[in-house]
Amino acid sequence: MKFRSFCSDYRTEVVTKSGDLYMWGENNLGTVGNGTTTSQLTPQKIMSNVKEAGIESVTSYAITENSDLYMWGYNNLGSIGNGTKEIQQTPQKIMSAVKTAGTYKHTSYAITENGDLYMWGINIYGTIGNDTTNDQLTPIKIMTKVKEIGINNNTSYAITESNDLYMWGYNKSGQIGNGTTNNQLTPIKIISEVKEVSIDYTTSYALTQNGDLYIWGDNSYGQIGNGTTNNQLTPIKIMSEVKNAGINNNISYAITETSDLYMWGYNNFGSIGNGTTNDQLTPTKIMGNVKKAGISKNTYPTSYAITQNGDLYMWGDNKSGQIGNGTTENHLNPQKIMSNVETAAIYSSSTSYAITDNGDLYMWGNNKNGQIGNSTTDNQLTPYKIELDAG
């Protein structure tokens, strides 16, 4: 079985290379989409002809090959966008001509094929960007000429086709970057020539086209990397010659043009990987020869890196076996877990996955709701290969 895309938390969703969508795991709010609210311990085929799919919290979505957007699951705050607040146990068509979509904690979005940005759902902090704080039960157009959109902790961002960064919504720690801590109800331009952006709780970063890394917002654990723990209300340059970066759980990382991995910020569980549990206020080199890295989104962070030759390393919190080395002991330094890995991640449920170079999917870690799909609810301490019936 080969996979086109994959996501997991307390429930799992995969799209095969032939476009079949399978889901399993926790289902008390209809998130699996098979018309029931019974949790599923093995993969269930939900749709065909799917090119993109995802889950956030307890709402699911899929985009078909002909660019129709379907959504289902929890809907009490209008995140499905069908004009109701009723739970949907099967996929519901919401929009057509959709290029990409997503949902985050009950606020949803879609970018159409011509670059129009639509948003809907909960809007308590102005997350939707329509100059109100009223919830929106159907898609509303917010911007044009958008190529990327993201939401985290009720703060939204968009990158335009001309590479300008706009931000809006929740701004308690200055994460919008406009020099204030007032919530922003409409999109405001922050920085230009942007290649990559992310928001973690109340800290934001932007990587420019020429490889400069800027970070701003909350800095309680030194995650900005400027040697202090003072919040920063406007973007501040931290590193140059960066090709990829990220931030999660108050931990930042950057991969340089020379493939060196640097990490800094919160380190109570050893997630930085420098052999200590002390917070790190400036970037610290952890490994070389790295092509991809990441950090889990939960309270007990676990980190990973994939080297240029496909070796997967993991470290940090391991209470559910999410590191995959057969133990539940935390690790303060990178541990080699697998070879020939193309992509990997650790989800907020402390469930890990890896897809190999030949397209095989492995999962391990927390399995409380059967999200690993091995017919049990026991945690899996080593990588387990997932097999589907067809596709």
Phi, psi and omega in degrees: 000128179247147189240138175273318179207165187203141169208153185206153168207252172271356170220159188237146181221127176229147172244124179283166180295341177270002174092011176275134178259122176245144176221153175196168181110205183301139188212025185291346178242020176078017185295331179291325173089019181260018176084008179231176171239027178263129179299146185244121183269355176225158183300137177240128177285127186251316183213164173240171177058041181258135177250341179207143178207164179191166175225139169221124185060249183233026176239135182245157175213159175211143173247127183277171179299332178265018170074024172274138178261125174244145177221155180196168180106217184294138186212017185295344179243014173082017185288344178283326173088020181261016177084003180235176172239028181263140176300139179244117185271354177224159181301134178241129179289128184248314184214163173243170177057040183263131178270316178208159183205173177182174177210143179219113177045052170082009167245130184241161181210160173210140171251126181281171182296338177261012173090009177281135178259124175245144178220157179196168179108212184289145189216030190299329181250015184082023184299330181285327175090020182257023175069023174223175170240023178272138176298151185236118187270352176223158182301136177232137183285130184247314183216166173241166177056045180257137178247345179208145181218146176209156177222139169208131176053042176070013172250133182246154172218156174218140172253127182276172179295339177265013174070024173273141178261125173245144178222155180194167179105218185293137189215032186305320185251014180083019185291345175286329173088019182259016176085005179231176171241021177273140175300147185244116188270352177223157180300136178229136182286133185247313187203153182249174178056044184266137178255324190208141183218150171205156176234134176236111183053262182232029174234137182237157172219156173221136175252123184276170181299332181264010173090014175274134180256122177246140178223148180200167180105218182294142183220031187301330184245013182081017185290345174287325174090019182259017176084006179232178170239025178271137176298152183234117188271353175224158182302136177233135182284129183250317183216161173239170178056044178258134178255341178203147180210170179192164177209133176205146175053037178065022176240132179249153173216157175215140173251123185278172177299337178266012175071023173272138178262124175246143178221155179195164179110218185295135187216027185298334182250013181077020187288344176285328174087022180257017176083006179231176171240024178269137175301147185242118188270353177222158181303133180235130180288130183250315183212161171248173174063034184260135176252339181206147178211168179188169182223140179294160185263009186261184184291336182246087192289141173236140183245158176215159173215143174246126181279171180300331180264012171090013176278134179260124176245144178221153180196168181105216182294144184214028187296335180253010182079018185290346174287326172089020181256020175084006180233176171239024179269138175296152179231128185270355177227156179303136178242128178286129185246315184214164173242169177059040182263133178267316180211159181199167175191164172236127183268170185296342177279001187067034173253131183250157174214159172215141172246127185278173180301330181265012173089008178281140180256129175239144178225153177195169180104217184298132181223029185305324183252017178076019186290345176283333174082025181257023176070013176230175170239022177274142176299147183248114188270353176224158181304133181241125182284130181267132178238133175249164186290325185202171176127000000 
